[in-house]
Amino acid sequence: PNLGKRAAMADADTTETRADTETKADAATSAEAAAAKARADAPAATGAEAGSRAQEVIAYGAGFNATHSALYHKHREGFLAACHRWLMFMVILSSSASVAAFIDNGTNKAKLLALIPAALGALDIAMGFSQRARDHALLSQRFSHVAAELAEGALDTNTADAVLYRLWGEEAPTFGAVNALAYNQLLDSVGDQKTPHRHVTWCQRRLRHLIRFEGAGFAPPNGDC
């Protein structure tokens, strides 16, 4: 008799547990269906609302930092790509001139002229303008991707900060004047006239891609170069 009672009690417990599980599963399914219906019924964001959301993400915190870094790398990419294109142009031009001069008279002067394209090509390879431009392009895309995910709500601030710290660790030493100009450009793009802009002198602008200007605070103007 005791064994029979125990078996009956075990069967009752099993039935009750199964019923609870089915009830919880039904409740979860209903909640998912309600959430899906709410998303479907929610009105789509207008272009103005989406733009406002993107501007809010850019203007504060991790979104600003990500967009600032993306702009900086775009500036560096443009300069390095231009250096590569100009060097290739001069290599082609000097090659044609040197070959013509060598065929014409074959003098020592023509032979020296023939060294110019080789020297320019070697300079491009040694400085790695093309490869460095691609590196900056890739970093710019990765920073822009972080800003886009923040705008979409796919990343929270803490996760975005962690991603940014990892990306910053992959960067080469920063060119301070380029970084300051990218910062000013971003402030202008979001219409922020209250935040003080960084001051970059005439000399710093002209040499921004050649000298890092490490330690320069880019404070409000206090004189020229």
C-alpha positions, 0 to 999 in steps of 0.5 A: 500500500505504501508503494502504491501511495508513493507512486501515485504521489510521484505521478501527481508531482510529475503531472503538476510540473509538466503543467507548470512548464506548459503554462510558462511556455505558453506565457513566454510565447504570448509575451513574444507575440505581444512584443512582435505585434507592438513592433509591427504596430509601432510607427516607423521613424521619420527621416527627421526623427532618425536624423535627430537620433543620429545627431544625438548619438554623435554629439555625446559620449562614445558616438562623438568619440567614434565619429571623431576618430573616423574623421581623423582617419579619413583626413590621414587616408586622403593625404597618404593616398594623394602622396601615393598618386602624385609619386606614381604620376611623377614616376610615369612622367620621369620614366618617359622623359628619361627613356626619351633622353637616353635613346636620344643621346645616351649621355651621362646626364641621361643616365642620371635622369633615368635614376629619378623614377627608380628613386621615386618608386623606392621612396613610395615603397619605403614610406608605404603611402598606399598601405598606410592609406588603406590602414587608415581607411579600414580604421575609419570604417571600423569607427564609423561602424561603432557610431552606426551601431550606437545610432541603431541602438545595437550597442550600449555605451559601455560596450561601445567604450570597450570597442573604442579602447581596443581600436585606439590601441591599434592606432599609430601615434596621432598627428595632433593638428589633424586630430584637432581639425577633425574635432572642429569639423565634427563640432561644426557638423552637429551645429555646436557653437558653444563648445570651444573649438581647438585652435590650430595655427597657420604653420600647424595647418600646413605641416599637420601631416608631417609633424605630430605636434605632440604636447601641443594643447591647441588652446585659444590663440595666443600668437602665431607659430 
